[in-house]
Amino acid sequence: MTTETLARLAGEVCRITGEAAALVRSMERPAVYEKEGHANFVTAADLASQEYLISHLAPLLPEAAFFAEEGEHDGLPAGLCWLIDPIDGTTNFIRGARCSAISVGLVAGGEALLGVVRNLYTGEVFHAVRGGGAFADGEPIRTAATPLEKAIVMCGTTPYLRELAGETFETMQRIFLRCGDIRRSGSAALDLCSVAAGRSDGFYEARLSPWDFAASAAIIREAGGVITAGGEPLDFGKVTTVTAGSREVHDMIVSCLPSGGEG
């Protein structure tokens, strides 16, 4: 698929995510349900957003499969596949913290071809396609070149897997002692886009699902950054460690992992 074709497709995805975001915002006090894992929730708005996204993305690429958060997870289908997080930062959404996003990525052959991440509240949309650069609201973005001692690293706490608490916080302490400061927002997709836009410098989480990072992987790469599974290539078919940033910051984060690599 050419860069031009992907760019046209990204334009349609940006439009569709905008419509899905409006749908989510229109739903006052949606029902909340619990899923497997500690404090792991899904709302009626997540389900409505996912249904809308799938129904409107399907005609764009009839040959593409779907791998979405609120569905059956039998592994990543072969060939072209949409990876969808209908609301990244669901707990933030439930609590009114106003830091949530819709994330849509297109992958094939182990590569992120396209990514769109839309902030549900500000409306800011990040997008990128393979070979086409990365953008925030249509303006080009690049990762920053901040020195390590001044770098800001975004971190996730993997709250659904409490058995990883020791690994997570020990790693975060090692990162903290080597950088300027750390942050946690509750939306991995927005954190990764913050790195792509040069608003922060790195990212670490012990385990993320593919729909959390697929779209942002394309955006980080096209913004000149590095994103890996703890130094190894990303696998869009499984839950994995995710490390990202400028090359210097990324490599520092990897060196802070328990094994010096993928957790």
N, C-alpha and C positions, 0 to 999 in steps of 0.2 A: 504494500500500500504506500503510495507516494506521500511526501510531506504535504503537498497541495490538497490531496484527498483527505488526509487526516485533519488538516486545518479547517476544511469545510465541515467535516464531521464535528470537530470541537466547537465550532460556532453553534451547531444545532444542540449539542450537549449543554452548552452554556445557557441557551434559551430554555431548554427543558428543566434544568436544575433551578432556574429562576421561577418557573411555574410551580415546581414541586415545593420550593421554599415558601411561596405565597400560600400554598395549600396548608403547609405545616403551621404557618403563623396564624392562619384563620381558625385553627382548631383550639378552642379555649378549654382548658382543663381536660385534656384527653385521658382516657383510661390508662392506668399503669399496671403492668404485669411483671412478675419476677421471672428471671431465667436462671439457668444453672450457673452457679458461681456466686461468690459473696457480693451482695449489693449490685447485682447485675439486672438491669431493668430494660423493658421494652414498652413503648407506649402505642396507643392507637395511631398517633401521628407518625411514628416510625413505619408502621405497617401501611398506612395510607401513602406515605412518601415513596416507599419501595414499590408498591403496586403501580403508582403513577409513573415512576421512572422506568420500570420494566415495560409497561404497556406503550410508552412513547419512544423508548430506545429501540425496541425490537424491530420496528419497520425500517430503521436507519441501516441496520446490518442484519438482514434475516438469517444469515449463516452463523451469527455469533451466539454463544451460549451465555448464561448468567451464573455468577457466583456471588450471592448477596448475603448480608448478615442475617436477615430474618428469613431463613429458609433452610432447606435440607443441605447438609454439607457432606457430600460423598466424594469430595476431592475436586480439584480444578479440572474442568472439562478441557479436552484437547482443542487446539485451534484458537480462533478468535474468541475472547471471552470478556464480558463486562464484569467488573468487580464493583459492587455497590455497597456503600454505607449510607442508608437513608437519613440517619441523623447520627453524626459522630459527635459524641459529647451528650449522650441522652440524659445522664444525671444532671448535667448543667441545665439542659432544656427543662427537665422536671422542676428544678429549683429556681428557674428564672435567672440563672447566672449569665445568660446572654453571651455564651462562648460555645457555639455549636455550629456544625457545618454539614453540608451534603457533599459526599465524595463519590466520584465516578471515574473509574480507570478502565482502560481497554488494554488488554495484554494478549500476547501471542508468542509462542516459542520461548517463554521465559523472559520476555522483554516487555516493558511498559511502553506502549505506543502513544498513549494519549492520557491526559489527566485533567480533570476539572474539579476544583474544590470551591464551594460557594459558602461564605459566611452567612448563616441564616438571618442574622440580625443587621449587620451593616450592609449586606448585599455585595460586598467585595467578592470578586470572583478571580481565582487564580487558574491559569490554564497553560498547558504546554502540549506539544506533539513532537514526536521523534524528528530531530533535525530542524525544528522550527523555532527554537528559543522558548523562554518562559515569560509569562506576563501576569500582571495584576491590574485588573480593570483596563486591559489593553496596553498598558505601559510595560516596557521590558524590565525585568528584574534580574539581579545577579546576587550570588552569595557574597558575603563580606570577607574581608581579609584582616579581621581583627586579631591582634596578637593573643596568644593563649592566655596570658595573665589577665587580659581584659575581656575575654570571650564570655558570652552569655550562653549557657547550655540549657535547653528545654528538656525536662525529664518526665516520664510517666512512671506510675507506681505499680502497674499491673494489679489493680485492686481485686480482680476476680480470682487471682491465684495467690492466696495468702502464704502458701508455702514458699513463695519466692521473695518474701519480704526481706529476709536477711541478705540475700544476694543483691536485691535491688538497692537497698539503702547503704550497704557497704560500698557498692559501686558508685552510687551518687556521692558518697563522702569523698572517695578518691578523686572523682571528677571535680567536685567543689574545691578541693585543696589545690587543684592545678589550673583552675580557670577564674574568671572574674566573679561569677555568681551563677546560680541555677534558678530555674523557674518551672512551675507546673500550672497548666491551664485547664486540663481535663479534656482537651481535644487534640489527639495526636495529629490529625490531618492539618489543623490550623497551626500547630507547633511546627510541623515540617515545612509548611508554606512560609512561616515566619523566617525559617532558616534560608529558604530559597530567596526570599526578598531582602535578605541582609539585615533584618530587624533583630535577629538573634544569630548565633553562630554554630550551634550544634544541637543534636538531639540523641537521647538514649531512652529505650524502654526494654525491659527484659523479655517481654513477650507481647507481640501484636499480631492480630489477625490480618490476613491479606487485604481485606477491604478497607482496613485502617490506613494502609500505606501505599496501595497500588497507584492511586492517582498522584499522590505526592511524590512518589518515586520518579515519575516522568518529569514533574515540575522541578524537583531538586536537580536532577541530571541536566536538564536543559538550562538551568540557572548557573551551571558551572560547579555544582557541588557533588559530593560523594554520598551515596546511600547504600549500605550493605547490611547483611545479617551478621553483625559482629566481625566484619572483615571478610566474610564469605559472600558469594553472590546471593541475592535475594531469591527466595523460592515463593512464588505467588500462590502456591498450593497448600501452604502450611503456616501455622502459628510459629513465630520466630522472634529472636532478638532483632532489634532495629537500631542501627547507629547511622548518624548522618551529620554532615557539616561541610565546611571547607576541608581540603585534604589534611591540613595540619590539625584542625580541631577533631575531625573524624578519627584520625589515627591516634590522637591522645585518648579519646573515649574508648577506642578498642583496647588500648593498652591498660585501661582501668578495669576491664572485664575480669571476672574471676579466673578465667583460663587464658587471658590475653587474646581472646577471640570469641567466637559465637558461644553464647550461653545455652 
